Amino acid sequence: MNIALLASGKGSNVKNILSHFQEIDDININLVATNNPNSPVIQYAKDFNVDSRLFHRKEFSKSGYLLQLVQCYNIDLVVLAGFLLMIPEEFVQNFKGSIINVHPSLLPHYGGKGMYGDRVHNAVLANKEIKSGITFHYVNENYDEGKIIKQFEVSLSEEESLNSLKKKINALEMTHFPQIISMLNDEQFQA
């Protein structure tokens, strides 16, 4: 399976995925792409000898740009790892069932446009939730509304802080992101 990783932020998931799959023969990370010139993911890609692309929002939203990019790299699965731009509808329709995202809450709660990172965690804390978690889902034309692949939850205490919640969510992502990719790879070859 050939994978493209798209990220907008610090790239901790990108680094984890690159590291995890560097020695696995049937899963190849062929491309790391970002819209953020300050993101360390470009350097992570270099560190693991993976091609990288930096693009601008206008370029990304152009019809066919992303499709051309994934075709060029023979990509089977696009993994959104902290990627904040809306995926163009044309691309979603052409690549349906082959784009996944991780969201830092138990969807359908705390999802949708503008709900990412600390915004999600602050909403969870403000509502005094007793649990939170992460959701892996397929990407469709709407933010965080694609079919759920799997969810992982964590209990929250009354003393939970933004920092402690972020650490719990990050730990879930670090553990389960590679597992989900491996699971999807296994399912692809069972079909």
CYANA upper distance limits for C-alpha pairs under 8 A (distance plus 0.5 A):
  1 MET  CA     26 ASP  CA      6.44
  1 MET  CA     27 ILE  CA      5.31
  1 MET  CA     28 ASN  CA      6.61
  1 MET  CA     75 ILE  CA      8.16
  1 MET  CA     76 ASP  CA      6.43
  1 MET  CA     77 LEU  CA      7.81
  1 MET  CA    185 ASN  CA      6.88
  2 ASN  CA     27 ILE  CA      6.60
  2 ASN  CA     28 ASN  CA      5.36
  2 ASN  CA     29 ILE  CA      6.42
  2 ASN  CA     30 ASN  CA      6.61
  2 ASN  CA     74 ASN  CA      7.19
  2 ASN  CA     75 ILE  CA      5.36
  2 ASN  CA     76 ASP  CA      5.68
  2 ASN  CA     77 LEU  CA      6.97
  3 ILE  CA     27 ILE  CA      7.90
  3 ILE  CA     28 ASN  CA      6.51
  3 ILE  CA     29 ILE  CA      5.22
  3 ILE  CA     30 ASN  CA      6.24
  3 ILE  CA     31 LEU  CA      7.33
  3 ILE  CA     75 ILE  CA      5.94
  3 ILE  CA     76 ASP  CA      6.52
  3 ILE  CA     77 LEU  CA      5.44
  3 ILE  CA     78 VAL  CA      6.32
  3 ILE  CA     79 VAL  CA      7.56
  4 ALA  CA     29 ILE  CA      6.58
  4 ALA  CA     30 ASN  CA      6.43
  4 ALA  CA     31 LEU  CA      5.14
  4 ALA  CA     32 VAL  CA      6.27
  4 ALA  CA     33 ALA  CA      7.96
  4 ALA  CA     70 VAL  CA      7.86
  4 ALA  CA     75 ILE  CA      6.86
  4 ALA  CA     77 LEU  CA      7.00
  4 ALA  CA     78 VAL  CA      5.40
  4 ALA  CA     79 VAL  CA      6.60
  5 LEU  CA     14 VAL  CA      7.34
  5 LEU  CA     29 ILE  CA      7.95
  5 LEU  CA     31 LEU  CA      6.73
  5 LEU  CA     32 VAL  CA      5.24
  5 LEU  CA     33 ALA  CA      6.74
  5 LEU  CA     78 VAL  CA      6.62
  5 LEU  CA     79 VAL  CA      5.40
  5 LEU  CA     80 LEU  CA      6.54
  5 LEU  CA     81 ALA  CA      7.13
  6 LEU  CA     32 VAL  CA      6.45
  6 LEU  CA     33 ALA  CA      5.38
  6 LEU  CA     34 THR  CA      6.21
  6 LEU  CA     78 VAL  CA      7.92
  6 LEU  CA     79 VAL  CA      6.72
  6 LEU  CA     80 LEU  CA      5.45
  6 LEU  CA     81 ALA  CA      6.41
  6 LEU  CA     82 GLY  CA      8.00
  6 LEU  CA     83 PHE  CA      6.26
  7 ALA  CA     11 GLY  CA      6.85
  7 ALA  CA     14 VAL  CA      7.91
  7 ALA  CA     32 VAL  CA      8.28
  7 ALA  CA     33 ALA  CA      7.01
  7 ALA  CA     34 THR  CA      5.64
  7 ALA  CA     35 ASN  CA      8.01
  7 ALA  CA     41 VAL  CA      7.91
  7 ALA  CA     80 LEU  CA      6.74
  7 ALA  CA     81 ALA  CA      5.60
  7 ALA  CA     82 GLY  CA      5.50
  7 ALA  CA     83 PHE  CA      4.67
  7 ALA  CA     84 LEU  CA      7.99
  8 SER  CA     34 THR  CA      5.99
  8 SER  CA     35 ASN  CA      6.40
  8 SER  CA     36 ASN  CA      6.00
  8 SER  CA     39 SER  CA      7.16
  8 SER  CA     81 ALA  CA      8.43
  8 SER  CA     82 GLY  CA      6.31
  8 SER  CA     83 PHE  CA      5.17
  8 SER  CA     84 LEU  CA      6.54
  9 GLY  CA     36 ASN  CA      7.63
  9 GLY  CA     39 SER  CA      6.13
  9 GLY  CA     40 PRO  CA      8.48
  9 GLY  CA     82 GLY  CA      6.63
  9 GLY  CA     83 PHE  CA      7.69
 10 LYS  CA     39 SER  CA      6.13
 10 LYS  CA     40 PRO  CA      6.63
 10 LYS  CA     41 VAL  CA      7.66
 11 GLY  CA     15 LYS  CA      6.72
 11 GLY  CA     39 SER  CA      7.54
 11 GLY  CA     40 PRO  CA      7.04
 11 GLY  CA     41 VAL  CA      6.01
 11 GLY  CA     81 ALA  CA      7.75
 11 GLY  CA     82 GLY  CA      7.66
 12 SER  CA     16 ASN  CA      6.69
 13 ASN  CA     17 ILE  CA      6.55
 13 ASN  CA     81 ALA  CA      6.51
 13 ASN  CA     82 GLY  CA      8.27
 13 ASN  CA    173 GLU  CA      7.63
 13 ASN  CA    174 MET  CA      6.99
 13 ASN  CA    177 PHE  CA      8.10
 14 VAL  CA     18 LEU  CA      6.55
 14 VAL  CA     41 VAL  CA      7.29
 14 VAL  CA     44 TYR  CA      8.25
 14 VAL  CA     81 ALA  CA      6.95
 15 LYS  CA     19 SER  CA      6.58
 15 LYS  CA     41 VAL  CA      7.80
 15 LYS  CA     44 TYR  CA      6.60
 16 ASN  CA     20 HIS  CA      6.52
 16 ASN  CA    174 MET  CA      7.07
 16 ASN  CA    178 PRO  CA      8.47
 17 ILE  CA     21 PHE  CA      6.65
 17 ILE  CA    177 PHE  CA      7.81
 17 ILE  CA    178 PRO  CA      6.49
 18 LEU  CA     22 GLN  CA      6.45
 18 LEU  CA     29 ILE  CA      7.41
 18 LEU  CA     44 TYR  CA      8.48
 18 LEU  CA     45 ALA  CA      8.26
 18 LEU  CA     48 PHE  CA      7.38
 19 SER  CA     48 PHE  CA      8.21
 20 HIS  CA    178 PRO  CA      7.34
 21 PHE  CA     27 ILE  CA      7.07
 21 PHE  CA     28 ASN  CA      7.56
 21 PHE  CA     29 ILE  CA      8.04
 21 PHE  CA    178 PRO  CA      8.39
 22 GLN  CA     28 ASN  CA      8.11
 22 GLN  CA     48 PHE  CA      7.98
 24 ILE  CA     28 ASN  CA      8.05
 27 ILE  CA    182 SER  CA      8.43
 27 ILE  CA    185 ASN  CA      7.96
 29 ILE  CA     50 VAL  CA      7.44
 30 ASN  CA     50 VAL  CA      6.48
 30 ASN  CA     51 ASP  CA      6.92
 30 ASN  CA     73 TYR  CA      6.98
 30 ASN  CA     75 ILE  CA      7.95
 31 LEU  CA     45 ALA  CA      8.39
 31 LEU  CA     50 VAL  CA      6.52
 31 LEU  CA     51 ASP  CA      5.54
 31 LEU  CA     52 SER  CA      6.00
 31 LEU  CA     53 ARG  CA      8.09
 31 LEU  CA     73 TYR  CA      7.72
 32 VAL  CA     41 VAL  CA      7.66
 32 VAL  CA     42 ILE  CA      7.61
 32 VAL  CA     45 ALA  CA      6.77
 32 VAL  CA     50 VAL  CA      7.55
 32 VAL  CA     51 ASP  CA      6.88
 32 VAL  CA     52 SER  CA      5.16
 32 VAL  CA     53 ARG  CA      6.96
 33 ALA  CA     41 VAL  CA      8.34
 33 ALA  CA     42 ILE  CA      8.04
 33 ALA  CA     52 SER  CA      5.92
 33 ALA  CA     53 ARG  CA      5.11
 33 ALA  CA     54 LEU  CA      6.36
 33 ALA  CA     55 PHE  CA      8.06
 34 THR  CA     39 SER  CA      7.93
 34 THR  CA     41 VAL  CA      7.91
 34 THR  CA     42 ILE  CA      8.21
 34 THR  CA     53 ARG  CA      6.94
 34 THR  CA     54 LEU  CA      5.64
 34 THR  CA     55 PHE  CA      6.91
 34 THR  CA     83 PHE  CA      8.26
 35 ASN  CA     54 LEU  CA      6.15
 35 ASN  CA     55 PHE  CA      5.54
 35 ASN  CA     56 HIS  CA      6.03
 35 ASN  CA     57 ARG  CA      7.09
 36 ASN  CA     54 LEU  CA      7.62
 36 ASN  CA     55 PHE  CA      8.37
 37 PRO  CA     54 LEU  CA      7.24
 40 PRO  CA     44 TYR  CA      6.85
 41 VAL  CA     45 ALA  CA      6.58
 42 ILE  CA     46 LYS  CA      6.92
 42 ILE  CA     52 SER  CA      6.45
 42 ILE  CA     53 ARG  CA      8.01
 42 ILE  CA     54 LEU  CA      8.31
 43 GLN  CA     47 ASP  CA      6.61
 44 TYR  CA     48 PHE  CA      6.90
 45 ALA  CA     49 ASN  CA      6.49
 45 ALA  CA     50 VAL  CA      5.29
 45 ALA  CA     51 ASP  CA      6.90
 45 ALA  CA     52 SER  CA      6.68
 46 LYS  CA     50 VAL  CA      6.38
 46 LYS  CA     51 ASP  CA      7.68
 46 LYS  CA     52 SER  CA      8.16
 55 PHE  CA     59 GLU  CA      6.89
 55 PHE  CA     60 PHE  CA      7.05
 56 HIS  CA     60 PHE  CA      6.67
 57 ARG  CA     61 SER  CA      6.66
 57 ARG  CA     85 LEU  CA      8.34
 58 LYS  CA     62 LYS  CA      6.94
 59 GLU  CA     65 TYR  CA      7.49
 60 PHE  CA     65 TYR  CA      6.53
 60 PHE  CA     66 LEU  CA      7.05
 61 SER  CA     65 TYR  CA      7.84
 61 SER  CA     87 ILE  CA      8.39
 61 SER  CA     88 PRO  CA      6.67
 63 SER  CA     88 PRO  CA      8.09
 63 SER  CA     90 GLU  CA      7.71
 64 GLY  CA     68 GLN  CA      6.40
 64 GLY  CA     90 GLU  CA      8.06
 64 GLY  CA     91 PHE  CA      7.65
 65 TYR  CA     69 LEU  CA      6.76
 66 LEU  CA     70 VAL  CA      6.74
 66 LEU  CA     91 PHE  CA      7.37
 67 LEU  CA     71 GLN  CA      6.60
 67 LEU  CA     91 PHE  CA      6.46
 67 LEU  CA     94 ASN  CA      8.47
 68 GLN  CA     72 CYS  CA      6.57
 69 LEU  CA     73 TYR  CA      7.06
 70 VAL  CA     74 ASN  CA      6.44
 70 VAL  CA     75 ILE  CA      5.57
 71 GLN  CA     75 ILE  CA      6.72
 76 ASP  CA     98 SER  CA      7.11
 77 LEU  CA     98 SER  CA      5.35
 77 LEU  CA     99 ILE  CA      6.32
 77 LEU  CA    100 ILE  CA      8.18
 78 VAL  CA     98 SER  CA      6.69
 78 VAL  CA     99 ILE  CA      5.13
 78 VAL  CA    100 ILE  CA      6.89
 79 VAL  CA     99 ILE  CA      6.41
 79 VAL  CA    100 ILE  CA      5.62
 79 VAL  CA    101 ASN  CA      6.60
 80 LEU  CA     99 ILE  CA      7.94
 80 LEU  CA    100 ILE  CA      6.56
 80 LEU  CA    101 ASN  CA      5.24
 80 LEU  CA    102 VAL  CA      7.49
 81 ALA  CA    101 ASN  CA      7.04
 81 ALA  CA    102 VAL  CA      7.15
 82 GLY  CA    102 VAL  CA      8.09
 84 LEU  CA    116 TYR  CA      8.49
 86 MET  CA    143 TYR  CA      7.89
 87 ILE  CA     91 PHE  CA      7.50
 87 ILE  CA     92 VAL  CA      7.27
 87 ILE  CA    141 GLU  CA      8.04
 88 PRO  CA     92 VAL  CA      6.94
 88 PRO  CA    141 GLU  CA      8.28
 89 GLU  CA     93 GLN  CA      6.68
 89 GLU  CA    140 ASN  CA      8.47
 89 GLU  CA    141 GLU  CA      6.13
 90 GLU  CA     94 ASN  CA      6.78
 91 PHE  CA     95 PHE  CA      6.39
 92 VAL  CA     96 LYS  CA      5.81
 92 VAL  CA     99 ILE  CA      8.16
 92 VAL  CA    139 VAL  CA      7.75
 92 VAL  CA    140 ASN  CA      6.59
 92 VAL  CA    141 GLU  CA      7.05
 93 GLN  CA    140 ASN  CA      8.45
 95 PHE  CA     99 ILE  CA      7.44
 96 LYS  CA    139 VAL  CA      8.14
 96 LYS  CA    140 ASN  CA      7.74
 97 GLY  CA    138 TYR  CA      6.75
 97 GLY  CA    139 VAL  CA      8.02
 98 SER  CA    138 TYR  CA      7.87
 99 ILE  CA    138 TYR  CA      6.20
 99 ILE  CA    139 VAL  CA      5.99
100 ILE  CA    136 PHE  CA      7.37
100 ILE  CA    137 HIS  CA      6.08
100 ILE  CA    138 TYR  CA      4.92
100 ILE  CA    139 VAL  CA      6.02
101 ASN  CA    136 PHE  CA      6.20
101 ASN  CA    137 HIS  CA      6.04
101 ASN  CA    138 TYR  CA      6.81
101 ASN  CA    139 VAL  CA      6.95
102 VAL  CA    134 ILE  CA      7.18
102 VAL  CA    135 THR  CA      6.06
102 VAL  CA    136 PHE  CA      4.99
102 VAL  CA    137 HIS  CA      6.99
102 VAL  CA    173 GLU  CA      8.44
103 HIS  CA    107 LEU  CA      8.17
103 HIS  CA    111 GLY  CA      8.18
103 HIS  CA    116 TYR  CA      7.98
103 HIS  CA    134 ILE  CA      6.06
103 HIS  CA    135 THR  CA      5.65
103 HIS  CA    136 PHE  CA      6.97
103 HIS  CA    137 HIS  CA      8.44
103 HIS  CA    144 ASP  CA      7.91
104 PRO  CA    116 TYR  CA      7.70
104 PRO  CA    117 GLY  CA      7.50
104 PRO  CA    120 VAL  CA      7.48
104 PRO  CA    121 HIS  CA      8.27
104 PRO  CA    133 GLY  CA      6.68
104 PRO  CA    134 ILE  CA      5.07
104 PRO  CA    135 THR  CA      7.11
104 PRO  CA    169 ILE  CA      7.07
105 SER  CA    109 HIS  CA      7.23
105 SER  CA    110 TYR  CA      6.80
105 SER  CA    111 GLY  CA      7.88
105 SER  CA    120 VAL  CA      7.49
105 SER  CA    121 HIS  CA      8.40
105 SER  CA    132 SER  CA      6.20
105 SER  CA    133 GLY  CA      5.36
105 SER  CA    134 ILE  CA      5.21
105 SER  CA    135 THR  CA      6.71
106 LEU  CA    110 TYR  CA      8.00
106 LEU  CA    132 SER  CA      6.56
106 LEU  CA    133 GLY  CA      5.84
106 LEU  CA    134 ILE  CA      6.02
106 LEU  CA    135 THR  CA      6.08
106 LEU  CA    151 GLN  CA      7.16
106 LEU  CA    152 PHE  CA      8.30
106 LEU  CA    153 GLU  CA      7.83
107 LEU  CA    111 GLY  CA      6.67
107 LEU  CA    134 ILE  CA      8.42
107 LEU  CA    135 THR  CA      6.74
107 LEU  CA    144 ASP  CA      7.97
108 PRO  CA    144 ASP  CA      8.13
108 PRO  CA    145 GLU  CA      7.95
110 TYR  CA    115 MET  CA      7.00
110 TYR  CA    120 VAL  CA      6.37
110 TYR  CA    123 ALA  CA      7.70
110 TYR  CA    124 VAL  CA      8.00
111 GLY  CA    115 MET  CA      5.96
111 GLY  CA    116 TYR  CA      8.21
111 GLY  CA    120 VAL  CA      8.13
111 GLY  CA    143 TYR  CA      7.82
111 GLY  CA    144 ASP  CA      6.19
112 GLY  CA    142 ASN  CA      8.21
112 GLY  CA    143 TYR  CA      5.38
112 GLY  CA    144 ASP  CA      5.99
112 GLY  CA    145 GLU  CA      8.08
113 LYS  CA    143 TYR  CA      6.20
114 GLY  CA    119 ARG  CA      8.37
115 MET  CA    119 ARG  CA      6.29
115 MET  CA    120 VAL  CA      6.02
116 TYR  CA    120 VAL  CA      5.96
117 GLY  CA    121 HIS  CA      7.19
118 ASP  CA    122 ASN  CA      6.32
118 ASP  CA    162 LEU  CA      8.09
118 ASP  CA    166 LYS  CA      8.43
119 ARG  CA    123 ALA  CA      6.74
120 VAL  CA    124 VAL  CA      6.77
121 HIS  CA    125 LEU  CA      6.69
121 HIS  CA    162 LEU  CA      7.02
121 HIS  CA    165 LEU  CA      7.48
121 HIS  CA    166 LYS  CA      7.73
122 ASN  CA    126 ALA  CA      6.44
122 ASN  CA    162 LEU  CA      7.20
123 ALA  CA    127 ASN  CA      6.70
124 VAL  CA    128 LYS  CA      6.91
124 VAL  CA    129 GLU  CA      6.25
124 VAL  CA    132 SER  CA      7.78
125 LEU  CA    129 GLU  CA      6.81
125 LEU  CA    160 GLU  CA      7.98
125 LEU  CA    161 SER  CA      8.08
125 LEU  CA    162 LEU  CA      8.01
128 LYS  CA    158 GLU  CA      8.02
129 GLU  CA    156 LEU  CA      7.64
130 ILE  CA    155 SER  CA      6.49
130 ILE  CA    156 LEU  CA      5.43
130 ILE  CA    157 SER  CA      7.18
130 ILE  CA    158 GLU  CA      8.34
131 LYS  CA    153 GLU  CA      7.15
131 LYS  CA    154 VAL  CA      6.08
131 LYS  CA    155 SER  CA      4.89
131 LYS  CA    156 LEU  CA      5.52
132 SER  CA    153 GLU  CA      6.06
132 SER  CA    154 VAL  CA      6.04
132 SER  CA    155 SER  CA      7.10
132 SER  CA    156 LEU  CA      7.52
133 GLY  CA    151 GLN  CA      7.61
133 GLY  CA    152 PHE  CA      5.95
133 GLY  CA    153 GLU  CA      4.47
133 GLY  CA    154 VAL  CA      5.97
133 GLY  CA    169 ILE  CA      6.65
133 GLY  CA    172 LEU  CA      8.04
134 ILE  CA    151 GLN  CA      6.17
134 ILE  CA    152 PHE  CA      5.95
134 ILE  CA    153 GLU  CA      6.97
134 ILE  CA    169 ILE  CA      7.29
134 ILE  CA    172 LEU  CA      7.66
134 ILE  CA    173 GLU  CA      7.76
135 THR  CA    148 ILE  CA      7.46
135 THR  CA    149 ILE  CA      8.05
135 THR  CA    150 LYS  CA      6.54
135 THR  CA    151 GLN  CA      4.96
135 THR  CA    152 PHE  CA      7.18
136 PHE  CA    148 ILE  CA      6.62
136 PHE  CA    149 ILE  CA      5.89
136 PHE  CA    150 LYS  CA      5.89
136 PHE  CA    151 GLN  CA      6.74
136 PHE  CA    180 ILE  CA      8.39
137 HIS  CA    144 ASP  CA      8.07
137 HIS  CA    146 GLY  CA      6.29
137 HIS  CA    147 LYS  CA      6.03
137 HIS  CA    148 ILE  CA      4.71
137 HIS  CA    149 ILE  CA      5.41
137 HIS  CA    150 LYS  CA      7.53
138 TYR  CA    146 GLY  CA      5.40
138 TYR  CA    147 LYS  CA      5.86
138 TYR  CA    148 ILE  CA      6.94
138 TYR  CA    149 ILE  CA      7.41
139 VAL  CA    143 TYR  CA      8.20
139 VAL  CA    144 ASP  CA      7.57
139 VAL  CA    145 GLU  CA      7.80
139 VAL  CA    146 GLY  CA      5.43
139 VAL  CA    147 LYS  CA      8.06
140 ASN  CA    144 ASP  CA      8.40
140 ASN  CA    145 GLU  CA      7.21
140 ASN  CA    146 GLY  CA      5.52
142 ASN  CA    146 GLY  CA      7.90
152 PHE  CA    172 LEU  CA      7.70
154 VAL  CA    168 LYS  CA      7.74
154 VAL  CA    169 ILE  CA      8.37
156 LEU  CA    160 GLU  CA      6.69
156 LEU  CA    165 LEU  CA      8.20
160 GLU  CA    164 SER  CA      6.71
160 GLU  CA    165 LEU  CA      6.98
161 SER  CA    165 LEU  CA      6.56
162 LEU  CA    166 LYS  CA      6.60
163 ASN  CA    167 LYS  CA      6.81
164 SER  CA    168 LYS  CA      6.81
165 LEU  CA    169 ILE  CA      6.70
166 LYS  CA    170 ASN  CA      6.49
167 LYS  CA    171 ALA  CA      6.58
168 LYS  CA    172 LEU  CA      6.91
169 ILE  CA    173 GLU  CA      6.83
170 ASN  CA    174 MET  CA      6.63
171 ALA  CA    175 THR  CA      6.72
172 LEU  CA    176 HIS  CA      6.45
173 GLU  CA    177 PHE  CA      5.94
174 MET  CA    178 PRO  CA      8.07
175 THR  CA    179 GLN  CA      7.81
176 HIS  CA    180 ILE  CA      6.61
177 PHE  CA    181 ILE  CA      6.91
178 PRO  CA    182 SER  CA      6.66
179 GLN  CA    183 MET  CA      6.55
180 ILE  CA    184 LEU  CA      6.69
181 ILE  CA    185 ASN  CA      6.67
182 SER  CA    186 ASP  CA      6.68
183 MET  CA    187 GLU  CA      6.70
184 LEU  CA    188 GLN  CA      6.60
185 ASN  CA    189 PHE  CA      7.09
186 ASP  CA    190 GLN  CA      6.81
187 GLU  CA    191 ALA  CA      6.82
